Amino acid sequence: MSDPVPGRIRQKLSAPGHARIARLAAMIQHVQPDVLLLCEFDHPGEGGDDGGLTDFCRYYLAEPQYGQVAIDYPYRYCPPTNTGLLCEADLDGDGERTLPQDGQGYGFHHGHFSFVVLSRYPLIEEELRSWQTLLWQQMPDNHMPEGYYSPEAMAQLRLSSKNHLLLPVQVGHQRFQLLCAHPTPPVFDGPERRNARRNHDELRLLTDIINDEAYLTDDQGNPGGLAKDAPFVLLGDLNADLHDGEGMVLALRHLLYHPRVHRVVSEGKLTPKSLGGRFFRPWKLRRGRSSEWTHLSGLRLDYVLPSADFDVLNSGVFWPDKKDPLRRLVTGEDGKERADISSDHRLVWVDVRLPAVKGEYN
């Protein structure tokens, strides 16, 4: 739900009846997630809801779509984003400061390609932590391309293309942390591979937050990352696949095989799968397991990764196969899957049981 024209998504959401949005809502209603990260949802770049998310919940999620059951999310969060935020330096060296190329994150307007969090449980916003303003060059041993950015650009360019945040969720007497991010795609660059390098380091930032690395200071002024015993769930379109695509996979490998990440979900028997993905044939040959794909390009890009202390009950990817009546949510009248029908991504879900209470978490 993103558009290069500012305000256009807001206008589309202001009334019921938009077919594509209704199909997206029907997918959510079918899966019924308790907590949801929606990527590429335009909203004000400085954060907050301009009414678009409220209208999406009111006109689409709260009303049955395509025979599904309505769902209510009383707790919602629209974080600030770097997408479409014009950098104070000329990033691409063309002598001008213009969007989208000179944005802190790629976007045609501030708030383009943002993400939002929806929850049935309270979101503790006053304890939120974020790393939106961390400079890329502040990461030790970073992968910034040598000789590409000017000293002025290096002194201004942030690492997170949208935002990296920790958001506490309260479930009764228990609490866990949502770790959310949407790294830049590792494509649309040149021989310097600036986007591939940035994707790698955005993924590494997630691992560094989990590791509570000493160099980290969040936007709120607090040092470090996650507490050592804090349960968490990582949510994100990570724009990286372990087996295919253009990404630098080392950072993703470190994340998926991190000892604090639940291995049975990251690369085990409960890695989310679908029949629709299994039988999908993309335009390019791939090496990865098709049942685990989450994108029409034949890649696993979207992840729900609970920490190892959760009990994992089930998982899946909402990608109906040709025999499923819900196939109409992802295909046109010609029976073909296209991004403009609903999305080029597929919804990933994991059912978990919270770990036993261990006290308060930061």
N, C-alpha and C positions, 0 to 999 in steps of 0.2 A: 504494500500500500504506500508506494512512493511515486512521486512525479517530479520532473525537473521544474515544473511551473509552481511557484509558491502558492499555497492555498488551495490547489486543485483537489488534493486528497481530502482536505477539510470539507470542501463543497460536496464531494461525492458521498461522504459519510453523513451528511446533514439530513438525509432522508432515507427511508427504506427503499428496497427495490433494485439496488445495483446487483446485477447477476454475479459478477465475479466476487464481490465482497460477500454476498450471500453464500456462495460455495465455500469460501474460506471459513466463514462462520459455521457452516454445517460440519466441516471437518473437526473444528474445535468441539462442537456440541457432541459429535459422535465419540470422540476420545474422552471428553470430560476431564481434562487435567485439572488438578487442584492448584497448580502453579504453572504459569506459562510465560515464556519469553517469545515475543513477537519481534522479529527483525524486519528492517526496512519499513518502518511505520513513521511517516512524516509527522513531526510535531515541533513546537518552538525549540530552536537550537539551544537556548539557555536553560531548557528544562521546563516541565510543567505541561499541563493539558490545555490546549486552546479550544477544547470542546470536541475534537475529533475522536479521541479515545472514549469519551463519555458517550458520544453518539454511536460509535461502533458497538459498545456494550448495550445501549438502549434499543437501537433499531435493528440490530442483527443478532447479537448473542442472546439477548433476553427474549427474542421471538424465535419460535421453531423454524428452522430452515431445512428444506428438502426432507421433511419427515423426521428430523432429529429433535432431541429434547433440549429446550432452552437451558442456558447456564448463566449464573450471576457471578460476577467478580467484584465484590465490594471494595477490594483493596487494589490500587493501581499506582504505578510509578512511571513517570516519563523523565528519564535522566537527561542532564545536559549532554551535548555531543560535540565532537570535533568536526563532523561532516559539514561541509559548506561554511566553516568558520574561516574567513580570509586571514591568512598568515601575514604577519607584519613584514616578512621578507619575501623576495621573489624566489620561489622554490624551483621553478623549471628554468630559470636563467634566460627568459626571453625578453627581459627588460620591462615587463609589466606585472602588476599584481592583479590577477583576475581568477574568477572561479570558472571551472572546477579545479584547474590544475594547481592553483596556489592556495587551495584550502588545506587546513590542518588535517582534514580527512576529505576524501573525494565527495563532492556534492555541489549541486548547482545553486543551492541556497542553504543558509544555516538551519539545520534540522532535517535536511534531506537524508534519507537512508538511516534514520535513527532507529532505536529499539525501545520497547516498552515492556514492563512486567505487569502481569495480572495475577491475582491470587484470591483464593477463598479464605486464606488465613491472613492475619495482620502482618503488614510489612513495617518493620521498625525503622522508619526513615531517619529518625534523629540519630541513629547509630550507624547509618550508612557510611561506607568508606569508598573512595574512588581514586583512580589514578589517571584522570583525564589530562592533567597538565604536566605529567612526567615527561621530560624531554628525552628524545631518543638517545642523544649522546650521554645521558646520565646513566644508562644501563651499562654496567661493566662488560667489556668484551662484546660490544654490540656489533651488528652486521651492517652498519651504515656503509653505503658504497663509497669507496675512497675516490676523492676528486670530483664527485658529482655535485654535491651541494656546496654552495659558498659558505665561508665562515659565518656570515650573517644568517643564512638559512639554518645552519646547524645549531646556532644559538637560539633559534625560535621553534624548530620543528618538534612537535610532540610525537611520542611513540604510538599511543593509542589512536587508531583512525576514527573510532567513535568514542568509546569509554570502556574502562575496565572497572568493575565495581563489585563490592561485597555488600549484600543487602540481607540483614537478618529477617527471618520468618519465624513468627511465634505460633506454635501448634500446641495449644493447651499449656502445660507446664514445660514444654520442651521448645528448643530453639535450634535452628540450623542456619547456615549461611548460603545464600545464593551467590555464586561467582559467575558473573555475566560478562560476555565480550562478543564482539563481531569483528574479527581482524580483517584487514583489507585483502582482496583477492591477490594471489601471487602472479598476476598477469597484467596486461595493458601497460607494459613498461618497455625498456630497451635493454641493450647489452649490459648495462649497469645493474639490472634486476632489482631496482629499488623497491618495487612492490613485493617481490618474492622475499627479499631480505627483511622488509618490514613485517610481513606476515610471520616469518620465522620468529622475529623478536617479540611480536605481540603474543605469540603462543608461548614463548619463553617467559614473558611477563606473568602469564597465568601460573606457570610452574614456580616462578620466583615468589609469587604471592602465597602459594601453597607452602613453599619452603620457609616462609618468614625471613626472607633475605634482608641482611642488615642495611643495604643501600637504599631500601624503599622508604619513602615518606609519602603518605597519601595527601590528597588535596586538602584534607582537614588538618594536616600538620602532625599526624600520628606516625610514629616510626614502625617499620616492619610490615608483615602481612598477616596471614591467618594465625590464630593461636594453635599451638601444637595439638590440642585435643578437641578442636572445634569440628563438628560434623559439617559437611558442605555438599552442595550439588552444583556442579559446573554446567552451565547452559550456554550454548552458543552455536551460531553458524561460524565455524572456525576456518572455512575456506581452505581446508587442507585434507588430503586423503593419504593414507599410509602407503598405498600401492600405486596410485596413478595421479595424473595431473602435473602441474608445473611447480608445485611447492617444494621447499627445502624441508624434507620430512624429519630431520633429526629432532627438532623441537617438538613436533607432534608425537614422535615415538617416546621421547622422555615424558611427555604428559600422559599418554595412554598407559605407559608401563610404570608410572609413578607408584611407589608403595602405598601412598595414601588414597589412590584412586582405585575403585572397585574393579578388579581385573575381570571378573565374570561379565561385566557390562562393557568395559573398554575394548577387550579383545578376547572374550570367552564365550561360553555357551549361551549367555543371555545378551550378547551384542544385539541391539535392535535390528529386526529383519522384517521383510514383507514379501508376499507373493508377487505383488505388482512389480517390485524391483527385480525380483528373481527372473521374471520373464520379459523384462524390458530390454530392448536392443537399442543402445545409443548409436550415434553417428560414427563413433570411433571405438576401435577395439580396446578393451580394458583388461587388466590383470586381476583386479580386485574381485571380491565375492559380490555378485550382483544382488543377492538378497539383502545386503547391508547398505546398498546405495540409498542416498537421500536426495539426489539431484538428477535432473533430466540429462545431464552430461555423462552420467554413469560414474558418479563419484559419491563417496561417503564424506559429506561436508558438515553435517549437522549432528550435534552431540548432546546427550544428557549423561553426565558422568557423576554418579554419587560417590561419596567417600567410602572407604573400605569398611567403615563401622556400621553402615546401613545394611539391613536385610533387603535383598532384592528379590521381588516376587515374580515379576514378569516384565516384558519389554516388547517394543514393536515399532514399526514405521507405518504410518497411515499411507498406504499405497495400494489401493484395491486392484486386484487382477481382473481379467476380462469377464470372469463369471460373477463378479461381485456387483450387485445392483448399485452400490455407491460409486462404481466406476464413472458414472456421469459427472461426478464432482471434479474429475481431472481430465476429461476428454470433451472435445467438441462434438458437433453433430456428425462429423465424419468419422468419429471413433478414435481420432488421433490425440495424443497428449501434447499440449503446448503450454508454454508459460503463461500466455494471456488468458487461459481458461480459469486458472486459479493461481498457481504459482509454479515456478521451476523447481522449488524445494518441496520436500515432503515432511510432514509433522512427525517428530520422534518423541516417543514416550517411554517412561520407565516407572513401574510401580514399586514403591519402596516402603519399608517399615522403619520408622525412626529408631536410632539406637537408644539404649537405656540412658536415662538422665544421669549426667555426670557433673551437673552444676551449671554455672553461668559461663557463656562463651563470649569472646570479644571478636 
